[in-house]
Amino acid sequence: MLTKVSDSFGLQGEVKWIKSKNGIIIAESEFMPNRVMGNNGRGISIFLDRLISNNTHTGNIRFADIGDDDTLATAADTDLGNGLVRAQVGAVSRSGLSAEFRFFYASAVTPDDTYEEFGMFVDGNTAVGSGQLFNHLVFATPLVKTTGEDHTVVCRITGAV
């Protein structure tokens, strides 16, 4: 008997933010689940394309955006609801079936605001929203940024078999 792919394979994600001031952590959220995109040319579709030698996209996470829209993420999203600030991936690590990505948002380039959403992008450039959306979530605990605060967003993607 064959097992459906959906019963034996999947990608799950979780995201948290860390707020610091003068290098000292002042607040940290719990990990929040996020949605890996399921539409053509995004998320898991890019991974599957690479398996069949469709190399249109590198599959490399390069950037992540934060924004202030609180509309729930759907599997068909192609961008954040209102992306405002982009960061380049700062650190990556892998352990077992999990990969972790860290993005640093410096106070000097991140306006004071209430950030409600986050998404990572494959390829793209430094322009907010460019590239292929890989995952998207609305923070269960919004990230309220005030003057002098830096932020790190940590995203963990785990393969489930």
N, C-alpha and C positions, 0 to 999 in steps of 0.2 A: 504494500500500500504506500502510495506517495504522500508525503507531508507537504502541505502548502507552505510556500516561502514565508507567508505572513505568520505561520505558526512556529517557524524555526529561526527567523532572522529579523532583526530590526535595529534601528538606531534610536537611542534615547538620549536626551540631553537634560542638563540641569545647570542653572546659572546662579551666581551670587555676586553681590557687590561689596566692596570694602572701602570705607571712607577713612581718609587720614588727613591730619593737619600737622605741619612741621615734622613729617616723618613718623608720627605716632598714630596708630589706629584708634579712631574714636567711635566707630560704629561698623557693624558687619551684619549683613542679612543672612538668613538661612538660605540653603540651596532651594531654588524654585524650579519646577519642571518647565521645559521649553519644548516647542514643536519643531522637529526637523521637517523641512519642506518636502512635499510629495509630488509637486507638479513638475512638468517637463522642463528640463534645463536648470533645475534647482535641487538643493538638498540631496536626498538619496538617489534621485535620477542621475545626477552627475557621477556618483559612485558607480551606478550600474552601467552608464555609458562608457566609463573607463574600462570596465570588464570586457566590453565587446569592441574595444579599440576605437571607440568614438572619442577622440581626444580634443574636442572643441574647447573644453575647459580643463584647466590644469588639475582641478580638484583640491588645490591648496587654499586653505583659509588664509587670507592676507589682511583683512580689515574687519572692524566691527563698528557699528553705529549705535548711538543711543538717541532716543527721541522722547517727545512728550505726549504722544497719542496713547490713549488707554483702550483703544478698540481691540478686542480679543483677536489673537492670531488665528489664522486658518491655514490649512494645508495648501491652499491656492495662492497665498501671499507672494508677491514678487518684490516687495520692498517694505520698509517700515511705514507706519501710518504717517509719521512726521519726523523723519530722521534729522537730527540737528548737528551732531558732533561725531567725527570719525577718528578712530585710533588704529594704528597699525599693530599687528600682533607683536607683543613684546617678548613673550616666552611661551614655549610649548613643551610638553612632556608626554610620554606614553608609558602606561603600565598595564600589562595584560590587554584586555579589550577596551581600555579607556584611554582617551586622549584629552589633555587639558590645555586650554588656551587662556592666556592672560593679556588683558588690554588695559593700558594706563591712560587715564584722562587727566591731564594736568590742569590745575586750577586756572593757570594763565590763559589757556585756550578753550576752556569749558565755561560758558556763561552760567551764572546763577539761574537755576530753574528747578522744576520738579520733573525728573526723568522717569518715564513710565514704561519704556520699551527698549529692547535690545535685539540686535541681530548680527550674525557673522556673515561675511561675504567671501565667496570664492573669486579669485582674480580681481578685477576692478583697479581703481587708482585712488588717489587721495580725495576725490570728490565724493561727498556723502551720497549714498545710494548707488554708486557705480559697482558693477560686478554682479554676480549671481547670488541671491539670498540663499544661505544654507539653512539657517534656523531663525526663529522669531519667537519672542515671548513678551508678554506684558508682565512687569514686575508685580508680584503679589504685595510686596512692600516697596513703594516708590522710593527712588533715590532723590532725596532733596539736597541739592548742592547750594552751599553758601560760600561767600568770599573766603579764599584761602584754603579751601578743601580740594584735595586731590582724590581721585577715585580709581580703583582697580576693579575690573569686572572679570570674573573667572567663569569660564564655560567648560563643562566636562561633557564629552560625547562618549557614550558607551554602547558597544555592540552587544546585542542580546542574541543568544543562540539557544 
